[in-house]
Amino acid sequence: MGPLSCLLLAALLRLAAQPERRQLARELETFQVKLTQAGNETFESWRERDHDDLVLAVALGCWGATS
């Protein structure tokens, strides 16, 4: 489990009142982690047409802040 998942589960991540806030919330709702048969994690949006760039940007920021 990555830093973003931990922060979300612990309710420690707060979204600022920015124009992108609603889009980020939508992306978080459709984002999922899948396990491959080899046991590796893959991260993607639920549907191919959904975006995940804001989720990944926030995840990188969380990872950098906790590393």
Secondary structure, 3 states (H helix, E strand, C coil): CCHHHHHHHCCCCCCCCCCCHHHHHHHHHHEEEEECCCCCEEEEECCCCCCCHHHHHHHHHHHHHHC
